[in-house]
Amino acid sequence: MYFHAGQDFVLNTRDLIGVFDLDTAGASRRTEEYFRHAEADGAVVDLTAPGTLPKSFMVTDFPDETVYISQLSPAALKKRAEGSDLK
């Protein structure tokens, strides 16, 4: 099933590896290093609207490992992903 991940972008729930809170996970040195490598590989997609702060990031494995940064909270993304299974 698909769900809206922000900025008119839709993801397939089966491609989703995880949804992470930028406030907690973003403070980690390992997460910072992971982002640095992902950016160097061109695997980071920013879904935030101009002028808004990102709240979460999602890691997917299709077509390759990609990181999507979203202005939506992890709770909102979880609710959307769970709600898409009901349709």
PLY file of the C-alpha trace (Angstrom):
ply
format ascii 1.0
element vertex 87
property float x
property float y
property float z
element edge 86
property int vertex1
property int vertex2
end_header
0.00 0.00 0.00
1.02 3.59 -0.50
1.00 6.56 1.85
1.60 10.30 1.53
5.04 11.15 2.95
4.98 14.93 2.41
5.18 17.47 -0.41
2.94 15.45 -2.75
5.27 12.46 -2.50
3.98 8.91 -2.04
5.91 5.90 -0.71
5.10 2.22 -0.78
4.88 0.78 2.74
6.71 -2.41 1.71
9.77 -0.35 0.69
9.94 1.41 4.06
12.70 0.24 6.39
12.09 2.74 9.18
10.83 6.14 10.27
13.03 8.12 12.66
12.66 11.27 14.73
15.27 13.87 13.78
15.27 15.35 17.30
16.40 12.11 18.91
18.18 10.13 16.18
19.69 13.23 14.56
21.78 13.93 17.64
23.73 10.70 17.27
27.22 10.79 15.79
26.45 7.59 13.86
23.32 9.11 12.35
25.30 12.18 11.35
27.88 9.94 9.68
25.11 7.94 7.95
23.61 11.16 6.55
27.01 12.33 5.34
27.53 9.08 3.39
23.97 9.11 2.03
24.36 12.71 0.83
27.68 11.87 -0.82
25.91 9.03 -2.66
23.06 11.33 -3.72
20.59 9.23 -1.72
18.92 12.01 0.31
15.61 13.49 -0.84
14.26 16.54 1.00
10.45 16.54 1.15
10.13 19.58 3.43
8.32 22.68 2.24
10.46 25.81 1.92
10.77 27.58 5.26
9.73 24.59 7.39
11.86 22.52 9.71
12.27 18.79 9.14
10.92 16.55 11.90
11.65 13.05 10.67
13.45 10.94 8.13
12.49 7.68 6.45
14.83 5.04 5.07
13.66 2.93 2.13
15.26 0.16 0.15
13.73 0.73 -3.28
15.14 1.17 -5.82
18.26 1.64 -3.69
18.64 2.70 -0.09
17.25 6.25 0.02
16.70 8.70 2.88
13.64 10.95 2.71
13.54 13.96 5.02
10.02 15.06 5.97
8.37 17.95 7.80
5.82 15.49 9.17
6.30 13.99 12.63
7.12 10.30 12.98
3.72 9.79 14.65
1.88 11.35 11.69
3.85 9.22 9.22
3.15 6.09 11.24
-0.56 6.86 11.31
-0.57 7.41 7.54
1.30 4.18 6.86
-1.00 2.18 9.15
-4.09 3.87 7.72
-3.11 2.94 4.18
-3.44 -0.75 5.10
-7.11 -0.25 5.89
-8.03 0.69 2.32
0 1
1 2
2 3
3 4
4 5
5 6
6 7
7 8
8 9
9 10
10 11
11 12
12 13
13 14
14 15
15 16
16 17
17 18
18 19
19 20
20 21
21 22
22 23
23 24
24 25
25 26
26 27
27 28
28 29
29 30
30 31
31 32
32 33
33 34
34 35
35 36
36 37
37 38
38 39
39 40
40 41
41 42
42 43
43 44
44 45
45 46
46 47
47 48
48 49
49 50
50 51
51 52
52 53
53 54
54 55
55 56
56 57
57 58
58 59
59 60
60 61
61 62
62 63
63 64
64 65
65 66
66 67
67 68
68 69
69 70
70 71
71 72
72 73
73 74
74 75
75 76
76 77
77 78
78 79
79 80
80 81
81 82
82 83
83 84
84 85
85 86
